Amino acid sequence: MLNDSVATLMPSLFSYLLVGAALLSLGIFGALSRRNMLGVLIAIELIFNAANINLVAFNRYLHPGQPWGQAFAIFVIALAAAEAVVGLALVLTIYRHFKTVLSEDLNILKG
């Protein structure tokens, strides 16, 4: 009886995918609309978190009891940490050189 009541309280796969889609859309909107490069980096982190939610949700419902989704999620978290380190190093270097972190003020790639 307890297992049936716990199973009815568990969210469905659609609920997890809905949260992942909401995070993905917020991340894409943030990455495209932000002028500040730190805001863009935070939006990219939201996109990575949406991918993590989807990986774990698909693992839970399609392959229960196997750790593949969690292993991929840990890999994505490590990748996001490396991206944050490299991104913040680039932001600090650009700030030292141009005294701004606004992406529209940078024209270093223009020929």
VENZI-V642194 format. One record per run of one state. SS is the DSSP state (h for helix, s for strand, l for the rest). FROM is the first residue (numbers start at 1). TO is the last residue. Records with the same first field share a line. If there is no record, write none. Layout:
# VENZI-V642194
SS = FROM-TO ; FROM-TO
This chain:
# VENZI-V642194
l = 1-1 ; 10-12 ; 34-35 ; 63-67 ; 99-101 ; 106-111
h = 2-9 ; 13-33 ; 37-62 ; 68-98 ; 103-105
s = 36-36 ; 102-102
